[in-house]
Amino acid sequence: MSHARTNGKRGEREKKEVSQQRTEEFRRAAVEKFQSRGSRSVEEVARVLGVSRWSLYQWSKRYGRAAVMKHNRRPGDRSVAEKLRAVIEFEGLQDEKQGEYLRREGLQSEHIAGWKKSMEVGLEGGGGLTAGMRSEWAADKKKIKELERDLARKDRALAETTALLVLKKKADLIWGSGENE
């Protein structure tokens, strides 16, 4: 019984010594892998690195967030300038380097293709609207104007009714209402 207990303590001591032997460089690299793990689970990343999940989380608090988080943003959160830069950089790379670029930037080829298409449409002129879209847009614009006119008319009617009610109450206070007689 005591032998099992000492082995347990020795195992813990050995684990502590191993974790203390991890260099800061290893920890930073582990955090980068952890934060850019994609769809892999934390357990899988920890197993591959040979560390505990707890260690990954602790190291992430200490070493993470700054440079790595820049690449972990959602693609839609990027500015137009960043999207343009990404498209230009991606298109300038050889095919075998494009995959590496996408992984490093946390993007997918669909993001680049979509951004490129949007830029091409924007540069073509006309905003990329088809004839059907233009007529639908014009009809919507006309409907909005009608609704705004109707709303303004109802606002004026409501203001007039409110003013009449206020005048009636004042008249009733001054001359008394006809209900008491």
SEVOMI-475498 format. One record per residue: x, y, z of N, C-alpha, C in turn; residue in three letters; residue number from 1. Coordinates in Angstrom, 3 decimals. Layout:
<rs>
     n.c1     n.c2     n.c3    ca.c1    ca.c2    ca.c3     c.c1     c.c2     c.c3 type seq
        X        Y        Z        X        Y        Z        X        Y        Z  ALA NUM
...
</rs>
This chain:
<rs>
     n.c1     n.c2     n.c3    ca.c1    ca.c2    ca.c3     c.c1     c.c2     c.c3 type seq
    0.831   -1.190    0.000    0.000    0.000    0.000    0.872    1.249    0.000  MET   1
    1.871    1.292    0.901    2.731    2.467    0.959    3.606    2.547   -0.296  SER   2
    3.928    1.370   -0.881    4.716    1.342   -2.102    3.946    2.023   -3.240  HIS   3
    2.640    1.750   -3.340    1.813    2.370   -4.375    1.740    3.880   -4.158  ALA   4
    1.685    4.271   -2.884    1.592    5.684   -2.562    2.881    6.410   -2.972  ARG   5
    4.043    5.796   -2.682    5.305    6.427   -3.053    5.454    6.490   -4.568  THR   6
    5.021    5.448   -5.265    5.095    5.494   -6.729    4.229    6.615   -7.272  ASN   7
    3.065    6.817   -6.665    2.185    7.894   -7.098    2.843    9.250   -6.911  GLY   8
    3.499    9.435   -5.751    4.163   10.706   -5.484    5.347   10.896   -6.422  LYS   9
    6.086    9.806   -6.663    7.235    9.908   -7.543    6.759   10.263   -8.958  ARG  10
    5.637    9.679   -9.371    5.081    9.981  -10.692    4.714   11.444  -10.800  GLY  11
    4.132   11.967   -9.716    3.780   13.390   -9.703    5.029   14.257   -9.770  GLU  12
    6.067   13.849   -9.000    7.310   14.592   -8.986    7.956   14.573  -10.375  ARG  13
    7.931   13.424  -11.026    8.508   13.320  -12.363    7.745   14.200  -13.350  GLU  14
    6.413   14.226  -13.218    5.608   15.074  -14.094    5.963   16.540  -13.891  LYS  15
    6.132   16.958  -12.621    6.485   18.341  -12.339    7.838   18.677  -12.957  LYS  16
    8.804   17.762  -12.811   10.125   18.017  -13.367   10.051   18.143  -14.885  GLU  17
    9.260   17.288  -15.525    9.123   17.339  -16.978    8.492   18.659  -17.393  VAL  18
    7.425   19.084  -16.678    6.751   20.319  -17.059    7.651   21.524  -16.830  SER  19
    8.522   21.462  -15.821    9.429   22.566  -15.580   10.534   22.609  -16.627  GLN  20
   10.773   21.473  -17.294   11.812   21.422  -18.309   11.344   22.003  -19.638  GLN  21
   10.059   22.254  -19.807    9.547   22.826  -21.056   10.091   24.242  -21.192  ARG  22
   10.693   24.495  -22.303   11.257   25.828  -22.508   10.145   26.808  -22.855  THR  23
   10.462   28.080  -22.696    9.489   29.105  -23.042    9.173   29.043  -24.531  GLU  24
   10.157   28.736  -25.325    9.957   28.610  -26.773    8.970   27.482  -27.082  GLU  25
    9.129   26.343  -26.375    8.202   25.225  -26.566    6.791   25.636  -26.158  PHE  26
    6.681   26.343  -25.043    5.370   26.755  -24.554    4.693   27.708  -25.538  ARG  27
    5.460   28.658  -26.066    4.892   29.590  -27.046    4.443   28.854  -28.308  ARG  28
    5.261   27.914  -28.754    4.901   27.127  -29.940    3.660   26.278  -29.661  ALA  29
    3.582   25.740  -28.459    2.411   24.939  -28.088    1.154   25.798  -28.065  ALA  30
    1.272   27.008  -27.549    0.126   27.929  -27.502   -0.308   28.285  -28.916  VAL  31
    0.650   28.527  -29.787    0.303   28.856  -31.168   -0.438   27.696  -31.831  GLU  32
    0.048   26.467  -31.615   -0.652   25.293  -32.166   -2.036   25.153  -31.546  LYS  33
   -2.118   25.405  -30.251   -3.386   25.299  -29.535   -4.397   26.307  -30.068  PHE  34
   -3.961   27.557  -30.257   -4.890   28.592  -30.681   -5.230   28.516  -32.164  GLN  35
   -4.402   27.850  -32.938   -4.703   27.720  -34.370   -5.017   26.266  -34.706  SER  36
   -5.690   25.577  -33.796   -5.945   24.148  -33.955   -7.065   23.833  -34.936  ARG  37
   -7.833   24.836  -35.332   -8.932   24.591  -36.268  -10.021   23.778  -35.613  GLY  38
  -10.396   22.670  -36.247  -11.498   21.847  -35.726  -11.011   20.743  -34.795  SER  39
   -9.714   20.653  -34.575   -9.192   19.616  -33.673   -9.538   19.956  -32.230  ARG  40
   -9.750   18.934  -31.437  -10.110   19.155  -30.033   -8.878   19.519  -29.211  SER  41
   -9.123   20.096  -28.052   -8.044   20.457  -27.142   -7.313   19.201  -26.694  VAL  42
   -8.079   18.140  -26.442   -7.486   16.881  -26.001   -6.510   16.342  -27.043  GLU  43
   -6.895   16.434  -28.304   -6.045   15.928  -29.380   -4.740   16.720  -29.457  GLU  44
   -4.842   18.042  -29.384   -3.649   18.891  -29.439   -2.752   18.593  -28.246  VAL  45
   -3.337   18.469  -27.056   -2.565   18.186  -25.849   -1.866   16.836  -25.967  ALA  46
   -2.565   15.830  -26.485   -1.981   14.495  -26.640   -0.802   14.528  -27.610  ARG  47
   -0.965   15.231  -28.729    0.107   15.321  -29.723    1.337   16.011  -29.136  VAL  48
    1.101   17.057  -28.347    2.214   17.799  -27.750    2.791   17.105  -26.514  LEU  49
    2.042   16.172  -25.951    2.504   15.476  -24.755    2.380   16.311  -23.500  GLY  50
    1.343   17.157  -23.440    1.106   17.995  -22.263   -0.359   17.851  -21.862  VAL  51
   -0.686   18.396  -20.714   -2.074   18.327  -20.258   -2.875   19.490  -20.830  SER  52
   -4.190   19.322  -20.834   -5.068   20.417  -21.269   -4.876   21.624  -20.370  ARG  53
   -4.755   21.362  -19.074   -4.578   22.433  -18.106   -3.356   23.271  -18.461  TRP  54
   -2.253   22.599  -18.809   -1.032   23.320  -19.179   -1.281   24.200  -20.399  SER  55
   -1.973   23.660  -21.389   -2.262   24.448  -22.590   -3.064   25.695  -22.241  LEU  56
   -4.075   25.530  -21.397   -4.888   26.676  -21.021   -4.064   27.709  -20.229  TYR  57
   -3.230   27.232  -19.316   -2.410   28.146  -18.522   -1.396   28.872  -19.399  GLN  58
   -0.750   28.137  -20.270    0.226   28.762  -21.168   -0.476   29.744  -22.105  TRP  59
   -1.678   29.402  -22.498   -2.433   30.276  -23.397   -2.723   31.607  -22.707  SER  60
   -3.041   31.557  -21.434   -3.283   32.798  -20.686   -2.013   33.638  -20.622  LYS  61
   -0.887   32.967  -20.449    0.377   33.682  -20.271    0.981   34.148  -21.595  ARG  62
    1.001   33.279  -22.601    1.734   33.580  -23.829    0.844   33.898  -25.025  TYR  63
   -0.423   33.627  -24.910   -1.288   33.733  -26.081   -1.858   35.111  -26.296  GLY  64
   -2.736   35.165  -27.231   -3.580   36.299  -27.558   -2.956   37.301  -28.530  ARG  65
   -1.771   37.779  -28.337   -1.260   38.912  -29.113   -1.148   38.622  -30.600  ALA  66
   -0.062   38.029  -31.040    0.163   37.832  -32.472   -0.734   36.741  -33.035  ALA  67
   -0.985   35.714  -32.252   -1.760   34.590  -32.770   -3.216   34.972  -32.970  VAL  68
   -3.758   35.800  -32.088   -5.160   36.168  -32.197   -5.439   36.955  -33.467  MET  69
   -4.426   37.661  -33.983   -4.618   38.417  -35.216   -5.064   37.472  -36.331  LYS  70
   -4.512   36.279  -36.352   -4.827   35.329  -37.408   -6.080   34.517  -37.111  HIS  71
   -6.558   34.542  -35.884   -7.721   33.737  -35.524   -9.025   34.508  -35.628  ASN  72
   -8.972   35.723  -36.155  -10.201   36.484  -36.321  -11.057   35.824  -37.380  ARG  73
  -12.336   36.057  -37.288  -13.224   35.543  -38.329  -12.946   36.300  -39.615  ARG  74
  -13.023   35.623  -40.745  -12.742   36.282  -42.019  -13.640   37.491  -42.273  PRO  75
  -14.881   37.443  -41.837  -15.798   38.557  -42.048  -15.464   39.795  -41.236  GLY  76
  -14.628   39.644  -40.196  -14.261   40.770  -39.344  -13.122   41.597  -39.925  ASP  77
  -12.579   41.165  -41.030  -11.440   41.877  -41.627  -11.910   43.107  -42.387  ARG  78
  -11.073   44.119  -42.400  -11.411   45.342  -43.125  -11.268   45.106  -44.623  SER  79
  -11.781   46.034  -45.409  -11.695   45.930  -46.864  -10.228   45.924  -47.286  VAL  80
   -9.419   46.758  -46.647   -7.992   46.819  -46.984   -7.308   45.482  -46.701  ALA  81
   -7.657   44.842  -45.579   -7.072   43.536  -45.248   -7.507   42.473  -46.252  GLU  82
   -8.762   42.539  -46.668   -9.248   41.579  -47.662   -8.534   41.770  -48.990  LYS  83
   -8.358   43.022  -49.398   -7.648   43.309  -50.642   -6.213   42.806  -50.571  LEU  84
   -5.541   43.085  -49.460   -4.171   42.619  -49.269   -4.105   41.099  -49.336  ARG  85
   -5.075   40.421  -48.698   -5.099   38.958  -48.696   -5.273   38.413  -50.113  ALA  86
   -6.179   39.010  -50.888   -6.406   38.546  -52.262   -5.150   38.732  -53.099  VAL  87
   -4.516   39.899  -52.981   -3.314   40.182  -53.763   -2.184   39.230  -53.376  ILE  88
   -1.978   39.053  -52.077   -0.918   38.151  -51.626   -1.191   36.719  -52.069  GLU  89
   -2.431   36.274  -51.915   -2.792   34.905  -52.272   -2.592   34.653  -53.764  PHE  90
   -3.057   35.577  -54.587   -2.955   35.410  -56.037   -1.506   35.455  -56.508  GLU  91
   -0.634   36.115  -55.750    0.769   36.209  -56.130    1.596   34.991  -55.763  GLY  92
    1.005   34.057  -55.025    1.741   32.870  -54.586    1.608   31.725  -55.576  LEU  93
    2.594   30.858  -55.575    2.517   29.633  -56.371    1.500   28.709  -55.713  GLN  94
    0.964   27.779  -56.505   -0.106   26.902  -56.011    0.264   26.179  -54.727  ASP  95
    1.479   25.656  -54.632    1.850   24.891  -53.436    1.999   25.778  -52.202  GLU  96
    2.212   27.072  -52.387    2.348   27.997  -51.257    1.004   28.580  -50.826  LYS  97
   -0.024   28.470  -51.661   -1.323   29.051  -51.341   -1.973   28.377  -50.133  GLN  98
   -1.869   27.056  -50.069   -2.432   26.333  -48.923   -1.777   26.738  -47.617  GLY  99
   -0.474   26.896  -47.656    0.267   27.330  -46.472   -0.186   28.730  -46.043  GLU 100
   -0.381   29.609  -47.022   -0.837   30.972  -46.730   -2.218   30.941  -46.068  TYR 101
   -3.125   30.128  -46.625   -4.483   30.049  -46.068   -4.455   29.563  -44.630  LEU 102
   -3.651   28.542  -44.355   -3.558   28.022  -42.984   -2.984   29.071  -42.048  ARG 103
   -1.941   29.757  -42.489   -1.285   30.756  -41.647   -2.228   31.911  -41.326  ARG 104
   -3.048   32.314  -42.290   -3.961   33.441  -42.102   -5.319   33.023  -41.542  GLU 105
   -5.561   31.721  -41.416   -6.840   31.249  -40.889   -7.984   31.450  -41.867  GLY 106
   -7.701   31.290  -43.147   -8.700   31.499  -44.196   -8.950   30.215  -44.963  LEU 107
   -9.969   30.258  -45.809  -10.245   29.164  -46.737  -10.282   29.745  -48.139  GLN 108
  -10.089   28.890  -49.119  -10.046   29.368  -50.499  -11.362   30.035  -50.898  SER 109
  -12.476   29.621  -50.284  -13.770   30.232  -50.586  -13.799   31.700  -50.168  GLU 110
  -13.124   32.018  -49.056  -13.074   33.414  -48.612  -12.376   34.266  -49.665  HIS 111
  -11.225   33.808  -50.109  -10.451   34.556  -51.101  -11.254   34.696  -52.393  ILE 112
  -11.875   33.594  -52.841  -12.653   33.623  -54.089  -13.823   34.600  -53.972  ALA 113
  -14.510   34.594  -52.838  -15.642   35.502  -52.629  -15.209   36.953  -52.607  GLY 114
  -14.106   37.225  -51.908  -13.600   38.600  -51.840  -13.169   39.073  -53.221  TRP 115
  -12.519   38.181  -53.965  -12.059   38.538  -55.309  -13.253   38.859  -56.207  LYS 116
  -14.294   38.035  -56.124  -15.507   38.246  -56.931  -16.152   39.580  -56.564  LYS 117
  -16.252   39.886  -55.285  -16.838   41.154  -54.840  -16.056   42.338  -55.376  SER 118
  -14.746   42.224  -55.371  -13.914   43.309  -55.869  -14.082   43.484  -57.373  MET 119
  -14.156   42.367  -58.088  -14.351   42.446  -59.540  -15.689   43.087  -59.873  GLU 120
  -16.734   42.694  -59.161  -18.073   43.257  -59.403  -18.063   44.755  -59.097  VAL 121
  -17.420   45.136  -58.016  -17.357   46.542  -57.647  -16.601   47.378  -58.665  GLY 122
  -15.602   46.790  -59.289  -14.810   47.521  -60.277  -15.477   47.574  -61.652  LEU 123
  -16.404   46.662  -61.916  -17.085   46.628  -63.209  -18.023   47.807  -63.380  GLU 124
  -18.504   48.383  -62.323  -19.456   49.485  -62.408  -20.869   48.970  -62.296  GLY 125
  -21.772   49.864  -61.998  -23.178   49.480  -61.856  -23.444   48.752  -60.561  GLY 126
  -22.441   48.570  -59.764  -22.632   47.911  -58.480  -23.017   46.457  -58.612  GLY 127
  -22.938   45.903  -59.822  -23.242   44.494  -60.001  -24.720   44.183  -59.981  GLY 128
  -25.583   45.186  -60.181  -27.019   44.948  -60.156  -27.496   44.495  -61.532  LEU 129
  -28.289   43.465  -61.549  -28.906   43.022  -62.796  -30.148   43.872  -63.051  THR 130
  -30.717   43.755  -64.243  -31.914   44.530  -64.575  -33.052   44.191  -63.611  ALA 131
  -33.204   42.918  -63.310  -34.250   42.504  -62.367  -34.044   43.080  -60.986  GLY 132
  -32.783   43.103  -60.554  -32.483   43.651  -59.234  -32.739   45.160  -59.213  MET 133
  -32.416   45.845  -60.326  -32.650   47.298  -60.391  -34.137   47.614  -60.318  ARG 134
  -34.968   46.854  -61.048  -36.411   47.124  -61.032  -36.993   46.815  -59.650  SER 135
  -36.501   45.756  -59.026  -36.963   45.418  -57.671  -36.545   46.515  -56.693  GLU 136
  -35.330   47.025  -56.848  -34.832   48.086  -55.991  -35.667   49.357  -56.190  TRP 137
  -36.001   49.681  -57.442  -36.818   50.871  -57.724  -38.209   50.723  -57.126  ALA 138
  -38.798   49.527  -57.243  -40.124   49.283  -56.676  -40.085   49.420  -55.151  ALA 139
  -39.029   48.882  -54.534  -38.883   49.001  -53.084  -38.740   50.466  -52.667  ASP 140
  -37.967   51.227  -53.447  -37.761   52.635  -53.142  -39.080   53.403  -53.230  LYS 141
  -39.889   53.091  -54.270  -41.188   53.740  -54.435  -42.109   53.396  -53.266  LYS 142
  -42.113   52.140  -52.862  -42.958   51.690  -51.747  -42.543   52.400  -50.450  LYS 143
  -41.252   52.558  -50.252  -40.757   53.238  -49.052  -41.228   54.684  -49.027  ILE 144
  -41.154   55.368  -50.182  -41.621   56.764  -50.237  -43.107   56.857  -49.915  LYS 145
  -43.907   55.935  -50.459  -45.347   55.927  -50.171  -45.596   55.730  -48.682  GLU 146
  -44.889   54.787  -48.089  -45.076   54.518  -46.664  -44.633   55.711  -45.812  LEU 147
  -43.558   56.369  -46.214  -43.113   57.548  -45.472  -44.146   58.669  -45.560  GLU 148
  -44.738   58.887  -46.760  -45.782   59.906  -46.911  -46.984   59.565  -46.038  ARG 149
  -47.392   58.312  -46.049  -48.536   57.868  -45.249  -48.260   58.071  -43.760  ASP 150
  -47.044   57.738  -43.339  -46.674   57.909  -41.939  -46.694   59.391  -41.549  LEU 151
  -46.167   60.259  -42.408  -46.172   61.695  -42.119  -47.607   62.214  -42.012  ALA 152
  -48.501   61.767  -42.906  -49.912   62.175  -42.871  -50.554   61.742  -41.558  ARG 153
  -50.277   60.516  -41.130  -50.861   60.015  -39.879  -50.277   60.743  -38.665  LYS 154
  -49.012   61.100  -38.731  -48.405   61.884  -37.645  -49.084   63.237  -37.510  ASP 155
  -49.349   63.890  -38.636  -50.026   65.196  -38.598  -51.441   65.044  -38.037  ARG 156
  -52.160   63.992  -38.460  -53.520   63.766  -37.963  -53.510   63.508  -36.461  ALA 157
  -52.547   62.742  -35.993  -52.437   62.453  -34.561  -52.133   63.727  -33.778  LEU 158
  -51.243   64.556  -34.299  -50.916   65.816  -33.626  -52.141   66.719  -33.559  ALA 159
  -52.924   66.760  -34.638  -54.130   67.587  -34.660  -55.148   67.077  -33.650  GLU 160
  -55.340   65.782  -33.591  -56.279   65.191  -32.636  -55.852   65.464  -31.202  THR 161
  -54.572   65.345  -30.938  -54.050   65.615  -29.601  -54.295   67.074  -29.218  THR 162
  -54.039   67.981  -30.147  -54.258   69.404  -29.879  -55.733   69.677  -29.594  ALA 163
  -56.644   69.054  -30.350  -58.081   69.241  -30.117  -58.496   68.721  -28.749  LEU 164
  -57.935   67.574  -28.347  -58.257   67.026  -27.021  -57.766   67.947  -25.914  LEU 165
  -56.578   68.499  -26.070  -56.040   69.425  -25.070  -56.924   70.656  -24.986  VAL 166
  -57.337   71.214  -26.124  -58.218   72.390  -26.138  -59.561   72.086  -25.486  LEU 167
  -60.094   70.896  -25.764  -61.388   70.510  -25.174  -61.279   70.429  -23.661  LYS 168
  -60.191   69.844  -23.153  -60.002   69.743  -21.703  -59.879   71.127  -21.075  LYS 169
  -59.149   72.022  -21.724  -59.004   73.377  -21.199  -60.351   74.107  -21.201  LYS 170
  -61.107   73.950  -22.274  -62.421   74.594  -22.366  -63.330   74.049  -21.276  ALA 171
  -63.276   72.749  -21.044  -64.118   72.147  -19.988  -63.733   72.687  -18.621  ASP 172
  -62.434   72.893  -18.391  -62.001   73.434  -17.094  -62.455   74.884  -16.925  LEU 173
  -62.387   75.658  -17.995  -62.748   77.089  -17.917  -64.253   77.248  -17.799  ILE 174
  -65.018   76.664  -18.698  -66.469   76.885  -18.737  -67.255   75.744  -18.106  TRP 175
  -66.569   74.697  -17.740  -67.266   73.558  -17.169  -67.846   72.680  -18.254  GLY 176
  -67.972   71.441  -17.947  -68.482   70.534  -18.977  -69.995   70.538  -18.941  SER 177
  -70.598   70.213  -20.039  -72.052   70.190  -20.148  -72.670   68.985  -19.471  GLY 178
  -71.887   68.084  -18.927  -72.410   66.866  -18.314  -73.029   67.126  -16.954  GLU 179
  -72.605   68.163  -16.214  -73.102   68.418  -14.861  -74.495   69.020  -14.861  ASN 180
  -74.914   69.656  -15.925  -76.191   70.360  -15.947  -77.339   69.499  -16.266  GLU 181
</rs>
